[in-house]
């Protein structure tokens, strides 16, 4: 019997950075996309410029972040602040209770892990801090491939 290795070694320095969902953010898609498909996870290297701010938002999937470099303040749905820096881990469960925002103090680089590769589960919903209402622009839904959803039945 012959077994062929499926191991992949990916040099992030060779990957192209794409525009992120917020001003001052770029993302290098590592695995979980067309060039390197996976079964269950999507991993990217997100970079934020100093001063970048990502509004309070939530995802319909779990999100995990590992801070590679830089510093930021992360705020939760209730407004509690968490200073983060190299070595910090941030886990955001699916849904509005896992909502978070980023205020980047010093150029920030994160390993970003999502619990799915399904396009219709990747959107990011902004939360109005005053009313607590969630929303997403139609253009963003289209960009994320979430204009229609698979049946759950």
N, C-alpha and C positions, 0 to 999 in steps of 0.2 A: 504494500500500500504506500502511495506517495502522498505526502502532505506538503502543500505549498503555503508558505508564510503569508499572512495577511497584514502583518505589522506595517505601520506607516510612521515614518519620522518626518516631521514637517518643520522646516526652518521658517519661523515667523518673519524673519527679515526679508524673505523672498515673496511674501504675500502683499497684495495691493490693499491699501486702506480705502474703505468706502465711507461715504458720509453717514453719520449716525442719525439718531432720531432727534437730537437737540444740537443747537449751535455750539461749536467748539468740541464736538465729539466725532471721532472716527472709529471704525471697527475693521479689524482684519478677521475674516471668517476662517477659522482653523479647520474644524470638522463639522459635519452635519449640514452640508450644502452640496450642490451638484457635483463639484470637483472631488469632494471627499465625503461621500454619503455615509450615514450611520443609521442605526436602527432606532435609537431612543434619545440621543442628546445632541445639542448644538453648542459648540464652544467657540468663543471668539476672544480676541484681545482688543479691548476697548481703551481708547486714549481720549482724555479730556484736557483741554488747555486750561491754564490757570484762570480763574474767574468764571469758568463755565458754570451754568446752573441748569439742572434738569428738574423740571417741575414735579410736584407730588404726583405719582402715577402708580398703577398696579398692572399686573399681568394675569391672564387666565391660566397661567402655568407657573410652576415653581421657578425661582431664579436664585442662583448662587453666584457670588462675586468674591474673588480673592484679590486683594490689593497687592500689586507687584511693586509699584513705586508711587510716590507722591502722597498728598494729604487732602482730605476732604471732610466735610461734616455731612453725615447722613441723618435725615429726620424721618421719623415714622409717622403713621397716620394721625397720632395724637400730638405730634409736634416735638416729641422727645428727641434730643440731639445726641449723636454718637460720633465722636472724633475717630476717624479711621486713617491708617497709614500702612506702610509695608507690613505684610503678614496678617492684616485684619481679614476676617471672613464675614460676609454679610449674607444671610439667608432670608429670602422674601417668599413666604408661602403664597400660593395662588390666591387671588381674590383681593378685595379692597382692604381687608385687615392687614395684608402684607404690603400695603402701599408704602412708598419711600421716595425721598427726593435727595438730590446731591447738590452740595455747594462746594465747588472745587477750590481749594485754597492754594494748591501747588500742583502743577502738571501731574495728572493722575493716570495710571495705567492699571487696568483690571483684567483679570481672567474672568470672563462672563460665561456661565453655564446655564443653559435652558433645558428643561426636562422633556423636550419634544423636538422633533424636526417637522411636525405637521404645520404647514403654512397658516392654516386658519386658527391656530392656537397661539400664534406669536404676537398679536397686537399688544400695544401698550396704551392703557386708558389713563388720561389725565384726570386728576381730581381737583375740583374747585375747593380750595381750603375753607372758604366761607360757607358755601352751601352743602359741601360734601358730595355734590353731583359729579358723576363720571361722564366723560365724553371722549370721542375720537373723531377726527376729521375723515370725511369720505376718501380723500386722497391718500391718507395714511392707511386706511383699510385696504384700498386697492394695492398700494405698495407692498403691504404685508400678505397679499393673497387671501384676504378674508372678506371678500364681497359675498360669498356664499359659504355655507357650512355643511359638512357631511352630517347625515342623520345619525343620531345616537341610538337608533332603534334597529 
